[in-house]
């Protein structure tokens, strides 16, 4: 009986499919995919792995089909991304994103300049009909969490939007302690209901972001890197802090800020805006927080 001819091209393709699909499963199961894309991309990565598995099964039927001309250059389409994903690489430097500061706009559902129009200052995030705005319904996901979304927004007795559960909120002492995992949640809540939290004491951790083109000499932002879709759109986000000794803070160093929330008003392109800011009272060094914050 004549032996069946081994097809090296099909074998190389099969190997690439296995490596690519396996790397997708490894990144998802280990959680390392969060360094590249947002949690909402997880189903698509599983789908990609499933497609690779199907191609592997199809290739098995062709593995011993003779082929006179062997071509392998097209396999680099999958081989190169696999190598880039699996090779060791350093973390991104926060200074690489200094020109992309977005304030709290991504969380509050507003684009462009930081803050909200002055005429909208103090409005509830709930619409007049008692429903929720699109921003209030947006999912805010954090590294290492599963289905971590912003809880339902319900109007309170004063008519202001209020999250049913806010970790770190102490209404009795008018104090907010922002944990690393609730950074995006609180940024969204404060921007949408700034009047409600005016005068509250807030404690939050972030890296020192200073930019003379965007901020005054007595201003900086304790920021976190926010990812809207993938690593290519990373940008610093946070609340502007007023602090007399900003010059003593090292850019990109991690600090914990304690201060009082106040509402600042300014004019941009002929329109007045209101913006929640922090009057810093105490600043202490902090450990770097790993991972990114996700807007939805």
N, C-alpha and C positions, 0 to 999 in steps of 0.2 A: 504493500500500500504506500502510495506516494505521500511524503510528509508535507504538511501545509506550510506555506512560506510565511515567515514572520515579517510583519510590516513595521519598520522602525518609526515611520512618520506617525502612524496611529498611536504607537506606544508613547511617543513624545507628547502628543496631544493629550492622551489619557493622563499622563503624569502631570501636565500643567493643570488640567481640570481638577485633579485630586488635590494638588497643592493650593490652588486658588480657593476651591470650596472649603478645604480644611482650614485655611487661614481665616476665612470668614467666620467659620464656626468657632475657632479658637478666640478670635477677637471679641465675638459676642458673648461667649460663655465666660470669658475671663473679665469682661467689662472694659477691656482695653480699647474697644471701638469708640468709647466716649472721648478719647483723645483726638478723634478724627471727625466724628459726626454726632448729631444730637440723638437722644434716646428714641425719638419718633422714627428714626431710620432703621431701627432694629428689625422690623418685619421684612424690610427690603433686603437686608443682609441675609436673613434666613431664606428668602426667596432666591437670592443669587446662589446660595449654597445648594439649594434644591435643583436649580437648573444645571449646575455643575455636575451633580450626581446623575441626572438624566443623561447628560452628554457622556459621562463615564460609562454608563450602561450601554449606550449606543456604540461607543468606541470598542467595547469588548467584542461585539459581533464582527467588527472589521479588523481586529488585531492580527488575524492570520489570513487576511485577504491580500494577495500579491499586488505589488505596485512597482512599476518600472522606474519612475522618477520620484525621488524622495525630496520633499520640500519641508523646511522646518522654520523658515524666517517668520512665518505668521505666529508661531508659538511665543515669540517675544512679547506679543500683545498681552499675554497673561503672565509670562515669566517675570517681566520687569516690575509690574505692580506688586507681585508676591515678594520679590527681593526688597523693594522699598518699604514694604510693611513689616517684614521680619527682621531687617537689619537694625542693630541698635542705633538709637538717635536720641539726642538731648531734647529737653523740654524747651518750649518757646519762651523767649524773653519778653517780659511785659513792655519793655521800652520799644519793641518793634511795632506797637500798636498805638503810639502816642497821638497820632493824627486822626484816629478814628473814634474819639470819645463820643458817646451817644447819650450820656446822662441817664435818665430813667424812661426815655421815650419808648423804647422797645417794650418795656413792661407795662407802661400806662396806655399803650395803644395809640401813641402820638408820634409823628415823625418830624424830622427837621430839628429846629432849635430846641434846646432843653426848656422845660417848663410848659405851662398851659396859658392860653389867652386869659388876660385879667378878668374879662367878663364871665369866664367859666369857673373862676376861683371859688372853691367851696361847694361846687355842685356835687350831688351824689353820683356814684358810679351806676346806680340803678336808674332805669329810665322811668318817665312819668307813669307808665302803665304798670309799673311794679316788676318789670322784667329786668334782665341783666344786659349791660352793654357787652359788645364783642370783647372788649379788653378784660372785663370781669370774668368772662367765660374762658379766657385763654389759659392753657395749661402752662404751669411753671414747673419745670423738672430740674432736679439737682443731681449731681454725681452720686452714684451709689444708691439711689432711691428707686423704688418700684412703683410706677403709677402715682408719682407724687405730684398732685395738682393743687391749684389754689382752691380752697374750699368755697362753697357757695356764698355769694354775697347777698346779704339780706338787709333791708333798711332797718335802722334802729329807731328808738323812740324819738330821737332828734331829727330823724329824716336823713341821716348820713349813712352812706354805704358802710357796712361793717362785715368783715369776715366772721363766719360762725366760729371758727377756731383759729387763733393766732398764737403760735408758740412764742413765748418770751414777752407777752403783753401783760403788764401789771397796771390795770386801770386805777386801782386804789392809790398807787404812788405815782401815777402818770409817768410810767417808765417802760421802755422797750429795750429788750436785750435780743439782738439779732444774732442767731447762731449761724454757723457756716452754711448749713443746709437750707436755712430760711432766708438767705440774702435776697434772692430774686423775688420771693413772696412778699417780703417787707418793702422792697423798692417799689413794687407794683401798688401795694396798699397805700403807701404814703403819698405817692404821686397822684393816685386817684382820689384820695381823701385827705389832702394836705391840711385843710382847716381843722379837721377833727384831731389831728395829732400835733397841732401847733402848741408849743410850750412843753411838750413831752421831753423827758431825758432819754437819749438813745445811746446805745453802745453797739458798735459794729467794728468788724475787722476787715482790712483790705490793704492793698499795696499803695504806696504814696504815688499819686499821679499828679504831675505838675506840668503845665504847658503855658508859657507866657503869651501865646497867641490866643488862648481861650480863657485863661484865668488871670485874675489880678494877683499882685504880689503877696497878698494875705489870704490867698485861696489855694486849696488843693482838694483832691478827691481820694478818699479811702476806697479804692476801686477793686472790682473783680472782673475777670475776663468773661464776657458773655458770648455764647455761640448761638446764632440764629438757625444755621443749617449745617455748616461744616467748619473745619478749622480755618478755611480761607477767609471767613467773615468775622473772626474773633475781634472784639473791640472792648475797651475798658468801659465799665458802667458803674455808677454810684451816685452819691449825693455830695454836692459841693460843701466843703467845710471852710468856715472863717477861722483863721488862726494867726495870731500876731507873729509867731516864730516859725513860719513856713520855711524860711531860708535855712533853718537848722535841721530840717527833715531831709533825709537822703532819698532821692527819687528811686522808685521801685522797691524801697524797703517796706517790710510789712509792719503795720501798726494797728493797735486797737484804739479807737476814738470814742470818747465819752463827751457828750455835749447836749445842747438844747436845740430842738427843731424850731425854726422860724421861717416865715414866708418872705422871700425877697422878690422885689418887683423891678423889672428893667424893660427897656424898649429895644426892639429888634426889627429893623426894616419897617419902621413906622407903626408897629403894633406893640402894645404893652403885654408883658408876660409875667406870670407868677411862678415861682420856683421854690420848692421846699429845700431848705439848706440847714446845715448844722453849725451852731456856734460852739466850736470845740473848747472844752474846759480841761480835759485831761487826755494826754496821748502817751501810750506806753508801747514798747516794742512787742511784736507778736511773731509767732511761728507762721511760716508760709502755709497757706491753705492750698492743698492740691485739688486739681480738677477745675472744671469750668461751671458756669451758671448758664442755664438754658432758658430762653425766653418763652418757648412753647414747644 
